[in-house]
């Protein structure tokens, strides 16, 4: 490849360590990264919705950027602490690799986007119970059920697909992190945003504490289903699937 693909790193603050030079930092909330995109400046309507939407506030903006640029090819997305890499660094714990930020600095671009023409996603994570039960153990099940009901009503997913997913026991916990075709990204994020709009208008109940991000948590699960559908249609054998790499100050849990 002669030029690096579009690759966005989402953060609500200065990470405290350098990101690879081919990445564009996207700052949510009031964070305006030097040389990057501050959402409070470029997309104020989404900038301060990260408390409810998490990274999806930034993803909604990035979709617009890609559409306005008539982008083609592939796009990469990472969070300043979470990466879908082609290589394994750090220490394997649970279903992730935990690495020190310094370990990221020695990686070449191919660790982040491979050959530039192959999708890279994080591995699905299995749970003891169903996806719905896993959500209900940490949040309010009603929200996820209503959210997927709205996804069905919007035509984003079918009844059967929603039922099978929610009664399954695995999903891609960081489906918004990876390197995928631009058209996949636009289709997935547009669908998620359509459901968010309907849910917010009809069924959203504001929660306290961690559950304030209930919409973002629901988005993560819908994103997993939509991404899985893309992968299955494309061919699982043509996609790189790796455990997520999470950066921590110590390089371990």
TARA-V233442 format. One record per residue. N is the residue number from 1. RES is the residue in one letter. SS is DSSP state (H for helix, E for strand, - for the rest). PHI is phi in degrees with one decimal (* if undefined). PSI is psi in whole degrees, 0 to 359 (none if undefined). Layout:
# TARA-V233442
n=N res=RES ss=SS phi=PHI psi=PSI
n=N res=RES ss=SS phi=PHI psi=PSI
This chain:
# TARA-V233442
n=1 res=X ss=- phi=* psi=142
n=2 res=X ss=- phi=-91.8 psi=332
n=3 res=X ss=- phi=-129.3 psi=148
n=4 res=X ss=- phi=-73.8 psi=145
n=5 res=X ss=- phi=-70.9 psi=163
n=6 res=X ss=E phi=-60.9 psi=130
n=7 res=X ss=E phi=-143.6 psi=121
n=8 res=X ss=E phi=-112.8 psi=135
n=9 res=X ss=E phi=-114.3 psi=119
n=10 res=X ss=E phi=-95.8 psi=133
n=11 res=X ss=E phi=-154.8 psi=149
n=12 res=X ss=- phi=-96.9 psi=0
n=13 res=X ss=- phi=-158.2 psi=170
n=14 res=X ss=- phi=-64.5 psi=121
n=15 res=X ss=- phi=-60.4 psi=332
n=16 res=X ss=- phi=93.2 psi=0
n=17 res=X ss=- phi=-146.9 psi=155
n=18 res=X ss=- phi=-72.5 psi=144
n=19 res=X ss=- phi=-96.0 psi=158
n=20 res=X ss=- phi=-54.1 psi=144
n=21 res=X ss=- phi=-64.0 psi=339
n=22 res=X ss=- phi=-81.7 psi=354
n=23 res=X ss=- phi=-90.9 psi=150
n=24 res=X ss=E phi=-106.4 psi=121
n=25 res=X ss=E phi=-77.1 psi=133
n=26 res=X ss=E phi=-113.2 psi=117
n=27 res=X ss=E phi=-95.7 psi=122
n=28 res=X ss=- phi=-90.2 psi=170
n=29 res=X ss=- phi=59.8 psi=225
n=30 res=X ss=- phi=-93.5 psi=3
n=31 res=X ss=- phi=-75.5 psi=122
n=32 res=X ss=- phi=-116.8 psi=99
n=33 res=X ss=- phi=-72.9 psi=140
n=34 res=X ss=- phi=-62.8 psi=127
n=35 res=X ss=- phi=75.5 psi=3
n=36 res=X ss=- phi=-115.3 psi=206
n=37 res=X ss=E phi=-117.3 psi=116
n=38 res=X ss=E phi=-91.6 psi=117
n=39 res=X ss=H phi=-63.5 psi=330
n=40 res=X ss=H phi=-63.8 psi=338
n=41 res=X ss=H phi=-94.8 psi=313
n=42 res=X ss=H phi=-91.9 psi=335
n=43 res=X ss=- phi=-151.0 psi=63
n=44 res=X ss=H phi=-60.9 psi=337
n=45 res=X ss=H phi=-66.2 psi=339
n=46 res=X ss=H phi=-111.8 psi=345
n=47 res=X ss=H phi=-53.2 psi=317
n=48 res=X ss=- phi=-105.3 psi=21
n=49 res=X ss=- phi=-95.8 psi=7
n=50 res=X ss=H phi=-66.2 psi=336
n=51 res=X ss=H phi=-64.5 psi=328
n=52 res=X ss=H phi=-95.8 psi=326
n=53 res=X ss=H phi=-105.0 psi=348
n=54 res=X ss=- phi=62.4 psi=222
n=55 res=X ss=- phi=-68.6 psi=347
n=56 res=X ss=H phi=-67.0 psi=335
n=57 res=X ss=H phi=-58.4 psi=315
n=58 res=X ss=H phi=-70.1 psi=321
n=59 res=X ss=H phi=-62.8 psi=323
n=60 res=X ss=H phi=-63.3 psi=321
n=61 res=X ss=H phi=-67.9 psi=316
n=62 res=X ss=H phi=-61.6 psi=322
n=63 res=X ss=H phi=-57.1 psi=316
n=64 res=X ss=H phi=-63.9 psi=319
n=65 res=X ss=H phi=-60.1 psi=316
n=66 res=X ss=H phi=-66.6 psi=319
n=67 res=X ss=H phi=-67.0 psi=317
n=68 res=X ss=H phi=-63.7 psi=328
n=69 res=X ss=- phi=-86.1 psi=358
n=70 res=X ss=- phi=51.0 psi=44
n=71 res=X ss=- phi=-66.1 psi=148
n=72 res=X ss=- phi=-132.3 psi=181
n=73 res=X ss=- phi=80.2 psi=225
n=74 res=X ss=E phi=-120.0 psi=159
n=75 res=X ss=E phi=-135.9 psi=141
n=76 res=X ss=E phi=-108.8 psi=143
n=77 res=X ss=E phi=-133.8 psi=133
n=78 res=X ss=E phi=-142.0 psi=165
n=79 res=X ss=E phi=-105.5 psi=152
n=80 res=X ss=- phi=-57.5 psi=342
n=81 res=X ss=- phi=-112.6 psi=351
n=82 res=X ss=E phi=-127.1 psi=132
n=83 res=X ss=E phi=-140.2 psi=144
n=84 res=X ss=- phi=-103.1 psi=104
n=85 res=X ss=- phi=-107.1 psi=159
n=86 res=X ss=- phi=-84.8 psi=349
n=87 res=X ss=- phi=-121.8 psi=161
n=88 res=X ss=- phi=-104.1 psi=125
n=89 res=X ss=- phi=-129.5 psi=157
n=90 res=X ss=- phi=83.1 psi=207
n=91 res=X ss=E phi=-117.7 psi=129
n=92 res=X ss=E phi=-75.7 psi=120
n=93 res=X ss=E phi=-137.7 psi=124
n=94 res=X ss=- phi=62.6 psi=233
n=95 res=X ss=- phi=-105.9 psi=10
n=96 res=X ss=E phi=-123.9 psi=165
n=97 res=X ss=E phi=-100.4 psi=136
n=98 res=X ss=E phi=-111.4 psi=124
n=99 res=X ss=E phi=-131.9 psi=155
n=100 res=X ss=- phi=-80.4 psi=145
n=101 res=X ss=H phi=-52.9 psi=328
n=102 res=X ss=H phi=-61.1 psi=330
n=103 res=X ss=H phi=-68.7 psi=338
n=104 res=X ss=H phi=-73.2 psi=331
n=105 res=X ss=H phi=-66.8 psi=334
n=106 res=X ss=- phi=-86.0 psi=2
n=107 res=X ss=- phi=-88.4 psi=142
n=108 res=X ss=- phi=-83.8 psi=168
n=109 res=X ss=- phi=-54.9 psi=327
n=110 res=X ss=H phi=-63.8 psi=339
n=111 res=X ss=H phi=-69.2 psi=337
n=112 res=X ss=H phi=-99.4 psi=325
n=113 res=X ss=H phi=-133.3 psi=16
n=114 res=X ss=- phi=55.0 psi=232
n=115 res=X ss=- phi=-87.9 psi=3
n=116 res=X ss=- phi=80.6 psi=0
n=117 res=X ss=- phi=-136.4 psi=14
n=118 res=X ss=- phi=-125.2 psi=127
n=119 res=X ss=- phi=-60.5 psi=142
n=120 res=X ss=E phi=-128.9 psi=122
n=121 res=X ss=E phi=-134.9 psi=166
n=122 res=X ss=E phi=-86.0 psi=155
n=123 res=X ss=- phi=-71.7 psi=143
n=124 res=X ss=- phi=-62.3 psi=146
n=125 res=X ss=E phi=-108.8 psi=131
n=126 res=X ss=E phi=-92.4 psi=148
n=127 res=X ss=- phi=-127.2 psi=161
n=128 res=X ss=- phi=-66.3 psi=323
n=129 res=X ss=- phi=-106.3 psi=197
n=130 res=X ss=- phi=-81.0 psi=169
n=131 res=X ss=H phi=-59.1 psi=319
n=132 res=X ss=H phi=-65.2 psi=316
n=133 res=X ss=H phi=-64.2 psi=321
n=134 res=X ss=H phi=-62.6 psi=318
n=135 res=X ss=H phi=-64.6 psi=315
n=136 res=X ss=H phi=-65.0 psi=336
n=137 res=X ss=- phi=-70.5 psi=341
n=138 res=X ss=- phi=-124.4 psi=349
n=139 res=X ss=- phi=-147.8 psi=197
n=140 res=X ss=- phi=-101.5 psi=116
n=141 res=X ss=H phi=-57.9 psi=326
n=142 res=X ss=H phi=-53.3 psi=321
n=143 res=X ss=H phi=-64.9 psi=315
n=144 res=X ss=H phi=-66.5 psi=320
n=145 res=X ss=H phi=-64.1 psi=315
n=146 res=X ss=H phi=-64.3 psi=320
n=147 res=X ss=H phi=-62.4 psi=314
n=148 res=X ss=H phi=-71.6 psi=331
n=149 res=X ss=H phi=-62.5 psi=319
n=150 res=X ss=H phi=-67.2 psi=325
n=151 res=X ss=H phi=-62.5 psi=322
n=152 res=X ss=H phi=-67.3 psi=314
n=153 res=X ss=H phi=-64.3 psi=329
n=154 res=X ss=H phi=-77.6 psi=347
n=155 res=X ss=- phi=81.3 psi=14
n=156 res=X ss=- phi=-75.8 psi=325
n=157 res=X ss=- phi=-136.4 psi=162
n=158 res=X ss=- phi=-91.4 psi=165
n=159 res=X ss=H phi=-55.0 psi=311
n=160 res=X ss=H phi=-64.8 psi=318
n=161 res=X ss=H phi=-63.1 psi=318
n=162 res=X ss=H phi=-65.0 psi=315
n=163 res=X ss=H phi=-62.6 psi=316
n=164 res=X ss=H phi=-64.9 psi=320
n=165 res=X ss=H phi=-66.5 psi=310
n=166 res=X ss=H phi=-67.5 psi=335
n=167 res=X ss=- phi=-94.8 psi=358
n=168 res=X ss=- phi=-79.3 psi=177
n=169 res=X ss=- phi=-121.7 psi=24
n=170 res=X ss=E phi=-153.4 psi=153
n=171 res=X ss=E phi=-159.1 psi=164
n=172 res=X ss=- phi=-82.2 psi=107
n=173 res=X ss=- phi=-71.9 psi=344
n=174 res=X ss=- phi=-134.3 psi=56
n=175 res=X ss=- phi=-64.8 psi=339
n=176 res=X ss=- phi=-82.4 psi=359
n=177 res=X ss=- phi=-106.3 psi=128
n=178 res=X ss=E phi=156.4 psi=195
n=179 res=X ss=E phi=-137.0 psi=109
n=180 res=X ss=E phi=-137.8 psi=164
n=181 res=X ss=E phi=-57.6 psi=143
n=182 res=X ss=H phi=-57.4 psi=319
n=183 res=X ss=H phi=-66.2 psi=326
n=184 res=X ss=H phi=-60.6 psi=309
n=185 res=X ss=H phi=-57.6 psi=312
n=186 res=X ss=H phi=-63.0 psi=315
n=187 res=X ss=H phi=-61.6 psi=314
n=188 res=X ss=H phi=-64.9 psi=309
n=189 res=X ss=H phi=-69.3 psi=324
n=190 res=X ss=H phi=-61.9 psi=317
n=191 res=X ss=H phi=-63.2 psi=316
n=192 res=X ss=H phi=-61.3 psi=316
n=193 res=X ss=H phi=-65.4 psi=324
n=194 res=X ss=H phi=-62.4 psi=318
n=195 res=X ss=H phi=-68.7 psi=320
n=196 res=X ss=H phi=-58.2 psi=317
n=197 res=X ss=H phi=-62.0 psi=316
n=198 res=X ss=H phi=-68.3 psi=315
n=199 res=X ss=H phi=-63.1 psi=316
n=200 res=X ss=H phi=-61.3 psi=324
n=201 res=X ss=H phi=-78.0 psi=324
n=202 res=X ss=H phi=-105.6 psi=327
n=203 res=X ss=- phi=-134.1 psi=356
n=204 res=X ss=- phi=-67.8 psi=133
n=205 res=X ss=- phi=-122.3 psi=124
n=206 res=X ss=- phi=-68.9 psi=130
n=207 res=X ss=- phi=-109.2 psi=164
n=208 res=X ss=- phi=-103.0 psi=160
n=209 res=X ss=H phi=65.2 psi=218
n=210 res=X ss=H phi=-60.4 psi=329
n=211 res=X ss=H phi=-70.8 psi=354
n=212 res=X ss=H phi=-58.3 psi=334
n=213 res=X ss=H phi=-91.7 psi=29
n=214 res=X ss=H phi=-59.4 psi=322
n=215 res=X ss=H phi=-64.7 psi=317
n=216 res=X ss=H phi=-60.9 psi=322
n=217 res=X ss=H phi=-65.9 psi=321
n=218 res=X ss=H phi=-68.3 psi=320
n=219 res=X ss=H phi=-58.1 psi=318
n=220 res=X ss=H phi=-58.3 psi=319
n=221 res=X ss=H phi=-74.4 psi=320
n=222 res=X ss=H phi=-65.0 psi=319
n=223 res=X ss=H phi=-57.2 psi=317
n=224 res=X ss=H phi=-58.6 psi=314
n=225 res=X ss=H phi=-63.2 psi=314
n=226 res=X ss=H phi=-66.7 psi=321
n=227 res=X ss=H phi=-66.6 psi=318
n=228 res=X ss=H phi=-59.4 psi=319
n=229 res=X ss=H phi=-61.1 psi=320
n=230 res=X ss=H phi=-63.7 psi=316
n=231 res=X ss=H phi=-63.9 psi=316
n=232 res=X ss=H phi=-63.0 psi=321
n=233 res=X ss=H phi=-70.3 psi=327
n=234 res=X ss=H phi=-78.9 psi=323
n=235 res=X ss=- phi=119.3 psi=111
n=236 res=X ss=H phi=-59.2 psi=329
n=237 res=X ss=H phi=-72.9 psi=352
n=238 res=X ss=H phi=-106.0 psi=14
n=239 res=X ss=- phi=-124.0 psi=138
n=240 res=X ss=E phi=-87.2 psi=123
n=241 res=X ss=E phi=-121.3 psi=122
n=242 res=X ss=E phi=-136.4 psi=153
n=243 res=X ss=- phi=-59.4 psi=146
n=244 res=X ss=E phi=-65.3 psi=143
n=245 res=X ss=E phi=-104.9 psi=124
n=246 res=X ss=E phi=-113.6 psi=129
n=247 res=X ss=E phi=-88.6 psi=134
n=248 res=X ss=- phi=-134.4 psi=159
n=249 res=X ss=- phi=-61.2 psi=330
n=250 res=X ss=- phi=-101.3 psi=347
n=251 res=X ss=- phi=82.3 psi=9
n=252 res=X ss=- phi=-151.4 psi=175
n=253 res=X ss=- phi=-64.1 psi=none
